[in-house]
């Protein structure tokens, strides 16, 4: 897994200062460089500049600067989490893990989570149902494998079990298992020893999340 770059919080200029310039950054039009007393002090999101009315001649105390920098960290953390969510849906635990990796304060992390919740971007039940259905459809995994994967992602066990059962309903699981038996037979078709081939198939299907007893019955039925 690629390491996550923490968000750095620069130290505010000692004693604060007077805003001498606010310039939109060339490399990122959503950010501005703030200069105090003729020197670069820190960067801010343009929304913060507008909301706080930053302008030339405005005097900022050291605490003012610290508050502005903290607000900018919130914007950065929100962007990082929204980018993370854009790739695929995430669980509450995954968002928390991403915030932990960003090394931001608990207060800012709480703000980010609350805002994401307000936007409706994280819904563990919706995630569980979609994940289980997608993994069953694309990989053919059985209920045990789906449940295990969801629990690892922070989904409560009862919800993980419910999602797995909906993806593998009783009236469809036999058909799903038959499809996987066919794949296992093809995968181990060159194994000359019948006993070894059967055992490899059982292990393969068990790893994919199916019950051992059901696997044996399905293999026996496939052998006619």
LUMBA-180037 format. One record per residue (C-alpha): residue in one letter; x, y, z; residue number from 1. Coordinates in pm, 1 decimal, decimal comma, padded with zeros to 6 digits. Example, Ala and Ser with C-alpha at 12.3 -4.5 7.8 and 13.67 -1.06 7.14 Angstrom:
<sites>
[a [01230,0 -00450,0 00780,0] 1] [s [01367,0 -00106,0 00714,0] 2] 
</sites>
This chain:
<sites>
[x [00000,0 00000,0 00000,0] 1] [x [00125,0 00345,7 -00089,2] 2] [x [00222,2 00551,5 00215,4] 3] [x [-00000,7 00847,6 00296,8] 4] [x [00166,9 01186,3 00314,6] 5] [x [00062,7 01361,1 00639,0] 6] [x [-00068,8 01716,3 00621,4] 7] [x [00183,0 01957,5 00764,9] 8] [x [00066,4 02246,7 00980,3] 9] [x [00318,0 02532,8 00946,5] 10] [x [00401,4 02746,2 01245,7] 11] [x [00234,0 03087,9 01240,6] 12] [x [00464,4 03389,3 01204,7] 13] [x [00581,9 03493,1 01548,2] 14] [x [00388,7 03798,2 01659,5] 15] [x [00169,2 03797,0 01348,8] 16] [x [00195,4 04094,2 01113,3] 17] [x [00022,4 04313,8 00856,3] 18] [x [-00099,4 04164,9 00529,9] 19] [x [00116,8 04311,0 00256,1] 20] [x [-00016,0 04095,3 -00033,1] 21] [x [-00252,3 03810,1 -00114,8] 22] [x [-00169,5 03634,5 -00441,6] 23] [x [-00339,7 03347,1 -00620,6] 24] [x [-00086,1 03068,5 -00664,1] 25] [x [00014,4 02988,2 -01022,8] 26] [x [00024,2 02612,6 -00970,7] 27] [x [-00311,8 02594,4 -00790,2] 28] [x [-00579,8 02851,7 -00861,8] 29] [x [-00771,8 02738,0 -00552,8] 30] [x [-00495,5 02856,1 -00322,2] 31] [x [-00346,8 03191,3 -00229,9] 32] [x [-00013,0 03293,4 -00085,7] 33] [x [-00041,2 03533,3 00205,9] 34] [x [00243,8 03777,8 00271,7] 35] [x [00291,2 03953,7 00603,6] 36] [x [00526,4 04250,8 00636,5] 37] [x [00655,2 04186,4 00284,7] 38] [x [00740,0 03818,6 00341,5] 39] [x [00559,0 03497,1 00251,2] 40] [x [00379,0 03373,2 00561,7] 41] [x [00156,0 03082,3 00460,2] 42] [x [-00081,7 02950,2 00195,1] 43] [x [-00459,8 02938,9 00225,4] 44] [x [-00753,8 02807,5 00028,8] 45] [x [-00921,4 03087,7 -00166,5] 46] [x [-01248,4 03023,8 00019,5] 47] [x [-01078,8 03109,1 00346,7] 48] [x [-00934,1 03428,9 00200,9] 49] [x [-01281,0 03532,6 00085,7] 50] [x [-01464,3 03425,0 00401,2] 51] [x [-01220,1 03602,8 00633,8] 52] [x [-01189,4 03911,7 00416,0] 53] [x [-00810,6 03897,7 00397,3] 54] [x [-00673,5 04206,2 00223,6] 55] [x [-00370,9 04429,1 00212,3] 56] [x [-00330,3 04632,1 00529,1] 57] [x [-00520,0 04392,3 00755,5] 58] [x [-00337,8 04326,3 01083,2] 59] [x [-00322,9 03966,0 01204,5] 60] [x [-00213,8 03849,3 01547,2] 61] [x [-00019,8 03527,5 01591,8] 62] [x [-00341,6 03359,5 01711,2] 63] [x [-00524,3 03490,8 01402,5] 64] [x [-00261,4 03330,7 01183,7] 65] [x [-00280,1 03002,8 01372,5] 66] [x [-00659,6 02991,4 01330,5] 67] [x [-00627,9 03057,9 00956,7] 68] [x [-00369,1 02782,9 00917,8] 69] [x [-00588,9 02536,8 01108,3] 70] [x [-00881,7 02623,8 00883,9] 71] [x [-00662,4 02556,8 00582,0] 72] [x [-00567,0 02216,7 00722,7] 73] [x [-00938,0 02138,2 00743,9] 74] [x [-00978,5 02227,1 00374,9] 75] [x [-00679,2 02012,0 00283,6] 76] [x [-00809,3 01719,1 00486,6] 77] [x [-01153,2 01748,7 00328,2] 78] [x [-01000,5 01746,8 -00019,9] 79] [x [-00786,3 01443,4 00059,3] 80] [x [-01089,1 01253,6 00190,5] 81] [x [-01310,6 01354,6 -00101,7] 82] [x [-01040,4 01240,7 -00343,9] 83] [x [-01025,1 00913,0 -00150,1] 84] [x [-01402,7 00874,3 -00179,5] 85] [x [-01397,3 00956,6 -00550,3] 86] [x [-01203,2 00637,4 -00627,4] 87] [x [-01471,4 00412,5 -00471,5] 88] [x [-01716,6 00417,9 -00177,0] 89] [x [-01556,6 00387,9 00166,7] 90] [x [-01659,5 00270,5 00511,2] 91] [x [-01659,0 00481,4 00824,6] 92] [x [-01351,3 00290,3 00941,0] 93] [x [-01164,8 00353,7 00617,5] 94] [x [-01228,3 00728,8 00645,1] 95] [x [-01107,7 00723,2 01004,4] 96] [x [-00792,6 00537,1 00902,6] 97] [x [-00726,6 00791,6 00627,4] 98] [x [-00768,6 01080,6 00873,9] 99] [x [-00535,5 00907,6 01121,0] 100] [x [-00275,9 00877,0 00845,0] 101] [x [-00302,8 01250,9 00769,8] 102] [x [-00181,9 01324,0 01127,0] 103] [x [-00424,9 01607,2 01184,3] 104] [x [-00575,9 01713,5 01515,2] 105] [x [-00874,4 01528,5 01654,6] 106] [x [-01082,3 01845,8 01635,4] 107] [x [-01018,2 01887,6 01262,8] 108] [x [-01073,8 01516,6 01197,9] 109] [x [-01409,3 01538,4 01374,8] 110] [x [-01510,4 01836,0 01158,2] 111] [x [-01421,1 01645,6 00843,6] 112] [x [-01620,3 01337,7 00948,3] 113] [x [-01921,5 01547,6 01043,5] 114] [x [-01915,0 01728,1 00709,4] 115] [x [-01882,9 01402,8 00514,8] 116] [x [-02178,3 01265,7 00709,5] 117] [x [-02381,9 01578,1 00630,6] 118] [x [-02308,4 01529,1 00261,1] 119] [x [-02415,9 01165,8 00280,7] 120] [x [-02091,9 01041,0 00128,2] 121] [x [-02040,8 00755,4 00375,8] 122] [x [-02312,8 00499,6 00445,4] 123] [x [-02190,2 00169,3 00588,1] 124] [x [-02510,2 -00021,3 00509,8] 125] [x [-02517,8 00098,3 00150,0] 126] [x [-02147,0 00022,2 00117,5] 127] [x [-02189,5 -00330,0 00256,9] 128] [x [-02473,5 -00416,0 00020,7] 129] [x [-02297,2 -00273,8 -00285,3] 130] [x [-01959,1 -00428,2 -00198,4] 131] [x [-02102,0 -00775,2 -00137,2] 132] [x [-02310,4 -00769,4 -00455,8] 133] [x [-02017,3 -00642,9 -00662,8] 134] [x [-01767,0 -00895,7 -00525,6] 135] [x [-02010,1 -01181,9 -00572,5] 136] [x [-02085,2 -01073,6 -00928,7] 137] [x [-01724,7 -01009,9 -01032,8] 138] [x [-01539,7 -01274,5 -00829,5] 139] [x [-01806,9 -01530,1 -00750,7] 140] [x [-01724,1 -01525,8 -00380,0] 141] [x [-01945,5 -01711,3 -00134,7] 142] [x [-02109,2 -01568,9 00178,8] 143] [x [-01828,4 -01647,1 00421,2] 144] [x [-01566,9 -01470,6 00210,3] 145] [x [-01791,3 -01167,9 00157,8] 146] [x [-01870,7 -01143,7 00528,4] 147] [x [-01502,8 -01168,3 00621,4] 148] [x [-01402,1 -00895,6 00374,5] 149] [x [-01668,6 -00657,9 00505,4] 150] [x [-01572,1 -00713,9 00867,8] 151] [x [-01210,1 -00634,5 00778,5] 152] [x [-01331,7 -00304,5 00637,3] 153] [x [-01497,6 -00215,7 00965,5] 154] [x [-01852,8 -00322,3 00889,8] 155] [x [-02030,8 -00459,5 01201,5] 156] [x [-02061,3 -00838,0 01191,3] 157] [x [-02443,1 -00844,8 01184,9] 158] [x [-02454,1 -00604,1 00890,0] 159] [x [-02172,6 -00790,4 00713,1] 160] [x [-02364,1 -01116,9 00748,1] 161] [x [-02685,4 -00958,3 00620,4] 162] [x [-02510,6 -00813,5 00314,4] 163] [x [-02339,0 -01145,9 00239,3] 164] [x [-02667,8 -01333,1 00264,4] 165] [x [-02840,5 -01088,1 00031,4] 166] [x [-02560,0 -01130,1 -00223,0] 167] [x [-02579,7 -01508,6 -00187,4] 168] [x [-02946,8 -01589,9 -00116,4] 169] [x [-03034,1 -01951,1 -00035,2] 170] [x [-03221,1 -01999,5 -00362,5] 171] [x [-02918,8 -01888,8 -00567,7] 172] [x [-02618,7 -02016,3 -00374,2] 173] [x [-02635,1 -02366,1 -00525,6] 174] [x [-02615,9 -02217,2 -00874,3] 175] [x [-02334,6 -01983,3 -00767,1] 176] [x [-02142,4 -02275,9 -00621,9] 177] [x [-02188,5 -02484,5 -00938,9] 178] [x [-02028,7 -02204,5 -01139,9] 179] [x [-01732,3 -02199,1 -00901,7] 180] [x [-01696,6 -02576,8 -00913,5] 181] [x [-01667,4 -02552,7 -01291,4] 182] [x [-01389,9 -02295,0 -01251,4] 183] [x [-01212,4 -02515,4 -00997,7] 184] [x [-01233,5 -02815,8 -01228,5] 185] [x [-01078,5 -02614,5 -01509,2] 186] [x [-00810,8 -02469,2 -01278,9] 187] [x [-00693,2 -02812,5 -01160,6] 188] [x [-00763,5 -03008,0 -01479,8] 189] [x [-00396,8 -03108,7 -01516,3] 190] [x [-00374,6 -03267,1 -01169,2] 191] [x [-00347,1 -03640,2 -01241,4] 192] [x [-00423,9 -03764,6 -00891,9] 193] [x [-00801,8 -03764,9 -00838,3] 194] [x [-00777,7 -03733,2 -00460,5] 195] [x [-00533,0 -03441,3 -00481,5] 196] [x [-00742,9 -03269,7 -00746,8] 197] [x [-01055,2 -03297,9 -00532,0] 198] [x [-00873,1 -03166,6 -00224,3] 199] [x [-00732,1 -02872,8 -00417,3] 200] [x [-01078,3 -02792,4 -00546,3] 201] [x [-01223,5 -02806,2 -00195,1] 202] [x [-00953,1 -02575,8 -00060,7] 203] [x [-01000,6 -02335,2 -00353,0] 204] [x [-01376,9 -02317,1 -00303,1] 205] [x [-01344,8 -02287,1 00074,7] 206] [x [-01113,6 -01987,7 00029,7] 207] [x [-01381,9 -01834,4 -00188,9] 208] [x [-01623,4 -01849,0 00100,3] 209] [x [-01838,5 -02156,9 00057,3] 210] [x [-01939,9 -02415,6 00317,8] 211] [x [-01730,1 -02735,0 00312,4] 212] [x [-02033,6 -02961,7 00319,5] 213] [x [-02197,7 -02776,6 00031,7] 214] [x [-01870,2 -02787,5 -00160,7] 215] [x [-01841,3 -03166,8 -00126,9] 216] [x [-02202,8 -03214,1 -00237,9] 217] [x [-02154,6 -02982,4 -00537,9] 218] [x [-01835,4 -03162,3 -00646,2] 219] [x [-02002,5 -03501,2 -00609,7] 220] [x [-02299,2 -03384,0 -00817,4] 221] [x [-02068,3 -03246,4 -01086,1] 222] [x [-01894,8 -03583,7 -01111,6] 223] [x [-02231,4 -03740,7 -01179,5] 224] 
</sites>
